[in-house]
C-alpha cells in the first residue's frame, strides 16, 4: 500500500486497509496471473489510489 502501517513509529499518515480493497487486490492479482497455491517469487501488484475503499 502507498501509505504507512497504522502502527508505524514515525507517526506517518496511515489509513486502514478495507476488506473491499483486499478483495479487489486479490481479483486483480488473479487476473494478472498470480497463482496463490504455487510456490515462486513474490508477486507484486500495484493498486491505484482510485481503487481503495471499494
Protein Blocks (a to p, Z undefined) as FASTA:
>chain_A
ZZdcfkbcnlpacddddfklmmmmmmmmmmnopafkbgcddddddddfklgoZZ
